[in-house]
Amino acid sequence: MSDLFVGATTFLAQQDTEPLIRWIWISDHVDEIVSRGLQHVYLTIVTVVIGFLIWLVYRPLSFTWRITRREPQSMVDALRERQPFILAHWHGDLFALAGQVRRYRLVTIASRSKDGRIMGTLLRLLGARVSEGSSSRGGAAALKGLIRLVREGHNCSFAVDGPRGPIYKLKPGVLETSRVLHCPIY
């Protein structure tokens, strides 16, 4: 063996090869990494477009609805005085409530799933603020965002039966959020 080869192998053996191994792995998987990144961008665009298309149908249709509100006097006072409160509802009621987001200055949590992003797009187009996350992914960050937005003057819309069900069974999240924010639940 040549002295150059022995010297090179000795030099490499003394070096930290972790970055080199990482670089080799990345270069072998570039196509997959780019594909996943493009797939994420594609899914984001698709969910926004679908949300926009739903808004195009929902908004004109909502003008044909007759809505009767039964608001307690304390809620009317809170709206007038811009005091925060939580609107509690079942998961299935969100679509009907979506038309009222401007009146109530609503902020809500939407899941990071495809259907959650579609609903988040629709709610944003209707005037709501949306904090993204769910009980399974990004929940703590979503709750922090929700609390920040409520403290900035918005009211919270909360699906009290949670995304995983069982349907029509109250989960403790709305009660804990009310306790942290010191605001009533309607």
LUMBAMI-577175 format. One record per residue (C-alpha): residue number from 1; residue in three letters; x, y, z. Coordinates in Angstrom, 3 decimals, padded with zeros to 6 digits. Layout:
BEGIN
i=NUM aa=Ala px=X py=Y pz=Z
...
This chain:
BEGIN
i=1 aa=Met px=000.000 py=000.000 pz=000.000
i=2 aa=Ser px=001.126 py=003.495 pz=-000.662
i=3 aa=Asp px=001.945 py=005.880 pz=002.135
i=4 aa=Leu px=-000.697 py=008.279 pz=000.769
i=5 aa=Phe px=-003.467 py=005.681 pz=001.080
i=6 aa=Val px=-002.416 py=004.693 pz=004.608
i=7 aa=Gly px=-002.206 py=008.338 pz=005.582
i=8 aa=Ala px=-005.648 py=009.099 pz=004.136
i=9 aa=Thr px=-007.339 py=006.158 pz=005.855
i=10 aa=Thr px=-005.661 py=007.061 pz=009.156
i=11 aa=Phe px=-006.816 py=010.667 pz=008.756
i=12 aa=Leu px=-010.411 py=009.594 pz=008.003
i=13 aa=Ala px=-010.452 py=007.177 pz=010.933
i=14 aa=Gln px=-009.538 py=010.045 pz=013.266
i=15 aa=Gln px=-012.257 py=012.364 pz=011.928
i=16 aa=Asp px=-015.901 py=012.627 pz=012.882
i=17 aa=Thr px=-017.616 py=010.884 pz=009.973
i=18 aa=Glu px=-021.164 py=011.678 pz=011.164
i=19 aa=Pro px=-021.588 py=014.718 pz=008.842
i=20 aa=Leu px=-020.220 py=012.694 pz=005.911
i=21 aa=Ile px=-022.610 py=009.816 pz=006.624
i=22 aa=Arg px=-025.495 py=012.309 pz=006.968
i=23 aa=Trp px=-024.556 py=013.900 pz=003.629
i=24 aa=Ile px=-024.428 py=010.508 pz=001.894
i=25 aa=Trp px=-027.880 py=009.597 pz=003.315
i=26 aa=Ile px=-029.361 py=012.942 pz=002.207
i=27 aa=Ser px=-027.870 py=012.682 pz=-001.278
i=28 aa=Asp px=-029.302 py=009.164 pz=-001.615
i=29 aa=His px=-032.777 py=010.367 pz=-000.565
i=30 aa=Val px=-032.989 py=013.787 pz=-002.264
i=31 aa=Asp px=-035.731 py=012.681 pz=-004.651
i=32 aa=Glu px=-037.838 py=011.365 pz=-001.784
i=33 aa=Ile px=-037.297 py=014.516 pz=000.320
i=34 aa=Val px=-038.181 py=016.816 pz=-002.596
i=35 aa=Ser px=-041.181 py=014.654 pz=-003.439
i=36 aa=Arg px=-042.498 py=014.892 pz=000.137
i=37 aa=Gly px=-041.964 py=018.651 pz=000.170
i=38 aa=Leu px=-043.760 py=019.083 pz=-003.145
i=39 aa=Gln px=-046.503 py=016.760 pz=-001.962
i=40 aa=His px=-046.993 py=018.938 pz=001.131
i=41 aa=Val px=-047.155 py=022.085 pz=-001.009
i=42 aa=Tyr px=-049.593 py=020.370 pz=-003.384
i=43 aa=Leu px=-051.864 py=019.255 pz=-000.515
i=44 aa=Thr px=-051.794 py=022.750 pz=000.973
i=45 aa=Ile px=-052.811 py=024.296 pz=-002.345
i=46 aa=Val px=-055.550 py=021.698 pz=-002.862
i=47 aa=Thr px=-057.041 py=022.228 pz=000.608
i=48 aa=Val px=-057.037 py=026.018 pz=000.160
i=49 aa=Val px=-058.690 py=025.736 pz=-003.272
i=50 aa=Ile px=-061.336 py=023.322 pz=-001.937
i=51 aa=Gly px=-061.982 py=025.640 pz=001.030
i=52 aa=Phe px=-062.374 py=028.563 pz=-001.359
i=53 aa=Leu px=-064.794 py=026.599 pz=-003.576
i=54 aa=Ile px=-066.884 py=025.681 pz=-000.528
i=55 aa=Trp px=-066.897 py=029.361 pz=000.462
i=56 aa=Leu px=-068.126 py=030.285 pz=-003.042
i=57 aa=Val px=-071.154 py=028.039 pz=-002.470
i=58 aa=Tyr px=-071.603 py=028.616 pz=001.279
i=59 aa=Arg px=-071.541 py=032.416 pz=001.320
i=60 aa=Pro px=-074.358 py=033.114 pz=-001.182
i=61 aa=Leu px=-076.367 py=030.208 pz=000.236
i=62 aa=Ser px=-076.081 py=031.638 pz=003.752
i=63 aa=Phe px=-077.948 py=034.778 pz=002.629
i=64 aa=Thr px=-081.040 py=032.633 pz=002.039
i=65 aa=Trp px=-081.181 py=031.350 pz=005.632
i=66 aa=Arg px=-083.463 py=032.752 pz=008.294
i=67 aa=Ile px=-081.560 py=032.817 pz=011.562
i=68 aa=Thr px=-083.101 py=033.211 pz=014.994
i=69 aa=Arg px=-080.644 py=033.930 pz=017.781
i=70 aa=Arg px=-081.448 py=033.219 pz=021.394
i=71 aa=Glu px=-078.671 py=034.977 pz=023.249
i=72 aa=Pro px=-078.702 py=035.366 pz=027.024
i=73 aa=Gln px=-078.547 py=038.987 pz=028.187
i=74 aa=Ser px=-075.109 py=038.373 pz=029.698
i=75 aa=Met px=-073.829 py=037.307 pz=026.271
i=76 aa=Val px=-075.317 py=040.390 pz=024.596
i=77 aa=Asp px=-073.629 py=042.545 pz=027.265
i=78 aa=Ala px=-070.301 py=040.737 pz=026.768
i=79 aa=Leu px=-070.507 py=041.332 pz=023.003
i=80 aa=Arg px=-071.277 py=045.021 pz=023.494
i=81 aa=Glu px=-068.520 py=045.481 pz=026.100
i=82 aa=Arg px=-066.091 py=043.302 pz=024.098
i=83 aa=Gln px=-065.628 py=040.892 pz=027.004
i=84 aa=Pro px=-064.365 py=037.440 pz=025.913
i=85 aa=Phe px=-066.538 py=034.349 pz=026.105
i=86 aa=Ile px=-066.591 py=030.795 pz=024.775
i=87 aa=Leu px=-069.256 py=029.498 pz=022.399
i=88 aa=Ala px=-069.600 py=025.782 pz=023.078
i=89 aa=His px=-071.112 py=023.593 pz=020.358
i=90 aa=Trp px=-071.065 py=020.050 pz=019.052
i=91 aa=His px=-068.769 py=019.198 pz=016.162
i=92 aa=Gly px=-071.648 py=018.904 pz=013.703
i=93 aa=Asp px=-072.899 py=022.440 pz=014.481
i=94 aa=Leu px=-069.784 py=024.257 pz=013.286
i=95 aa=Phe px=-070.982 py=024.560 pz=009.696
i=96 aa=Ala px=-074.150 py=026.396 pz=010.801
i=97 aa=Leu px=-072.167 py=028.572 pz=013.214
i=98 aa=Ala px=-069.648 py=029.502 pz=010.500
i=99 aa=Gly px=-071.978 py=032.169 pz=009.130
i=100 aa=Gln px=-071.889 py=033.991 pz=012.469
i=101 aa=Val px=-068.118 py=034.287 pz=012.878
i=102 aa=Arg px=-067.995 py=038.029 pz=012.190
i=103 aa=Arg px=-070.826 py=038.859 pz=014.582
i=104 aa=Tyr px=-069.168 py=036.960 pz=017.406
i=105 aa=Arg px=-065.528 py=037.800 pz=016.461
i=106 aa=Leu px=-064.665 py=034.109 pz=016.641
i=107 aa=Val px=-061.396 py=032.269 pz=016.891
i=108 aa=Thr px=-061.294 py=028.492 pz=016.844
i=109 aa=Ile px=-058.953 py=025.532 pz=016.604
i=110 aa=Ala px=-058.839 py=023.591 pz=013.341
i=111 aa=Ser px=-057.001 py=020.325 pz=012.904
i=112 aa=Arg px=-053.920 py=020.046 pz=010.686
i=113 aa=Ser px=-055.601 py=017.253 pz=008.741
i=114 aa=Lys px=-056.870 py=017.808 pz=005.199
i=115 aa=Asp px=-060.477 py=018.342 pz=006.270
i=116 aa=Gly px=-059.352 py=020.590 pz=009.141
i=117 aa=Arg px=-057.349 py=022.748 pz=006.730
i=118 aa=Ile px=-060.319 py=022.978 pz=004.369
i=119 aa=Met px=-062.568 py=024.078 pz=007.253
i=120 aa=Gly px=-059.868 py=026.496 pz=008.454
i=121 aa=Thr px=-059.730 py=028.081 pz=004.998
i=122 aa=Leu px=-063.520 py=028.448 pz=004.928
i=123 aa=Leu px=-063.568 py=029.999 pz=008.411
i=124 aa=Arg px=-060.789 py=032.454 pz=007.529
i=125 aa=Leu px=-062.661 py=033.528 pz=004.407
i=126 aa=Leu px=-065.750 py=034.089 pz=006.555
i=127 aa=Gly px=-063.769 py=036.281 pz=008.948
i=128 aa=Ala px=-062.692 py=033.946 pz=011.748
i=129 aa=Arg px=-059.214 py=033.567 pz=013.143
i=130 aa=Val px=-057.914 py=029.997 pz=013.257
i=131 aa=Ser px=-055.298 py=028.375 pz=015.453
i=132 aa=Glu px=-054.085 py=025.114 pz=013.895
i=133 aa=Gly px=-053.632 py=021.897 pz=015.838
i=134 aa=Ser px=-055.568 py=019.049 pz=017.400
i=135 aa=Ser px=-055.563 py=016.789 pz=020.405
i=136 aa=Ser px=-053.209 py=014.415 pz=018.622
i=137 aa=Arg px=-050.857 py=016.830 pz=016.775
i=138 aa=Gly px=-049.884 py=020.342 pz=017.797
i=139 aa=Gly px=-052.532 py=020.658 pz=020.488
i=140 aa=Ala px=-050.468 py=022.654 pz=022.985
i=141 aa=Ala px=-049.385 py=025.173 pz=020.341
i=142 aa=Ala px=-052.950 py=025.471 pz=019.044
i=143 aa=Leu px=-054.278 py=026.104 pz=022.543
i=144 aa=Lys px=-051.602 py=028.741 pz=023.194
i=145 aa=Gly px=-052.543 py=030.445 pz=019.918
i=146 aa=Leu px=-056.218 py=030.308 pz=020.832
i=147 aa=Ile px=-055.576 py=031.834 pz=024.261
i=148 aa=Arg px=-053.438 py=034.592 pz=022.716
i=149 aa=Leu px=-056.169 py=035.464 pz=020.197
i=150 aa=Val px=-058.877 py=035.512 pz=022.884
i=151 aa=Arg px=-056.741 py=037.867 pz=024.961
i=152 aa=Glu px=-056.445 py=040.100 pz=021.865
i=153 aa=Gly px=-060.231 py=040.571 pz=021.869
i=154 aa=His px=-061.737 py=037.595 pz=020.055
i=155 aa=Asn px=-064.269 py=035.109 pz=021.356
i=156 aa=Cys px=-063.665 py=031.392 pz=021.257
i=157 aa=Ser px=-065.690 py=028.774 pz=019.411
i=158 aa=Phe px=-065.139 py=025.321 pz=020.883
i=159 aa=Ala px=-066.389 py=021.945 pz=019.635
i=160 aa=Val px=-066.889 py=020.349 pz=023.033
i=161 aa=Asp px=-067.204 py=016.735 pz=021.890
i=162 aa=Gly px=-063.667 py=016.660 pz=020.524
i=163 aa=Pro px=-062.472 py=015.348 pz=017.166
i=164 aa=Arg px=-062.258 py=011.697 pz=018.159
i=165 aa=Gly px=-065.674 py=011.353 pz=019.780
i=166 aa=Pro px=-067.701 py=009.867 pz=021.110
i=167 aa=Ile px=-070.130 py=012.314 pz=019.555
i=168 aa=Tyr px=-072.234 py=014.461 pz=021.920
i=169 aa=Lys px=-070.025 py=013.679 pz=024.927
i=170 aa=Leu px=-068.448 py=016.678 pz=026.635
i=171 aa=Lys px=-064.645 py=016.671 pz=026.856
i=172 aa=Pro px=-062.851 py=018.642 pz=029.611
i=173 aa=Gly px=-060.939 py=020.968 pz=027.228
i=174 aa=Val px=-063.634 py=023.639 pz=027.090
i=175 aa=Leu px=-063.916 py=023.754 pz=030.888
i=176 aa=Glu px=-060.151 py=024.048 pz=031.324
i=177 aa=Thr px=-059.949 py=026.768 pz=028.663
i=178 aa=Ser px=-062.724 py=028.694 pz=030.409
i=179 aa=Arg px=-060.867 py=028.398 pz=033.709
i=180 aa=Val px=-057.582 py=029.635 pz=032.196
i=181 aa=Leu px=-059.234 py=032.532 pz=030.348
i=182 aa=His px=-061.691 py=033.437 pz=033.147
i=183 aa=Cys px=-064.544 py=033.706 pz=030.677
i=184 aa=Pro px=-068.081 py=032.276 pz=030.584
i=185 aa=Ile px=-069.275 py=029.477 pz=028.341
i=186 aa=Tyr px=-072.433 py=029.908 pz=026.235
